[in-house]
């Protein structure tokens, strides 16, 4: 059994074999593998006994359920109004310079993906970014770079 | 009309005002109908933005006959400019849990869910730990009610209640036709009482204090206080609980930076109020209702950029299910860009306003229906900034 199959089965065992478990199962796969591969979606469909089209249909609706490969650390910089006013552009430019990628791209080593996000709910403390589930409010360009450097040192 | 000035209140975040064990063991002895009467009497309306009377919502759900009913706490806070629910769940989660349990007792539900937006996943660990304690307490009190958390995955539209149910059922977050309303057919098409995070805390506090203290605050149409998320051009951005019914001018005096040009009340889907209307605008259900977002703009800001940001947001977050919203959002965005570039005459803005008005009546859910609020209020009040 492949790693993905084992993961999906464990998630289905945990959340239950019903359509209502689809979101938690997909979220569980993304947490481990950072995105939903074709293999993962097909396995989820088999395990929950629903059509693969339904699984893809649901997955493709949600911003956080990526269906294309992502880096180990997905950086999401908030781009909505308050963070815009507070200077999200310089943060994005600094990260883009540092990682040598544009928004939407992943570094060659597969470590980082740089994305923007709609309102992350920190309008009083913008700019803000998420790295996977961790939140970093009130960042500056320099602080953002330091935070990502910290992650780069991790395995 | 009653005249209110700005007044800070401390109900929501006050510590040591809610002992779950004490409050619930007392409340679970009461007649559910009496609890509902208290909530109705308090005048509490939903704090998520739509403002439906909470007591009635509970009553309707209670009146439905069904083996399965659900309590859902809507924590899919995604409106740009709103961040209060995160703070409430971080600071006083027990008050939210108690509100859910009381609601479950009143309507006859055994299961409760918190739908937490994926952007707030960092709260999960501490929330789940506190829930474990709370669920154990429910068992101890011999009350058959269990709360668990479901996560969102980055879709603004899932804050719309029927889209939220679809999402919990493992589907695309596309809003349903209404009626039937959630009180009759919500999650799993069973009777569901779905409430905003803040509303649930107020129900807890009304259960504890009685309706009188809450009712004494606010105005005839807007009882009580409300948590406001204040951001933008203000030296004191943050979260404040204020009495409802204040004139916007007083708010600006307290929170503005002295150069306030406009305030966006109610987030991206709310209304933009220009300086000349500050004195006549009441914050409350009789004036401009709000889910709590107050974003302040000073004269250095381009209102074209503000509107452009909002329209980009709606274009991306529209679920794409109904044509008025899917195409409307895109065309409004392209439209103001074309006017700005001079490819369209300024008159074209009138056409766009008609389109926004059409979306108001033709879109399926609140998202598409409310795009006209920011669009018309910004275009009407800052027309020159959009054109030149």
Interface residues (C-beta under 8 A of the other chain):
Chain A: X19 X20 X21 X22 X23 X24 X26 X27 X54 X57 X58 X61 X62 X63 X64 X65 X80 X81 X82 X84 X85 X117 X118 X119 X120 X121 X122 X123 X124 X125 X126 X130 X133 X134 X135
Chain B: X77 X78 X79 X80 X81 X82 X83 X86 X117 X118 X119 X120 X121 X122 X124 X150 X151 X152 X153 X154 X155 X156 X167 X168 X169 X170 X171 X172 X173 X174 X188 X229 X230 X231 X232 X233 X237 X238 X239 X268 X293 X295 X301 X305 X306 X309 X310 X313 X316 X317 X319
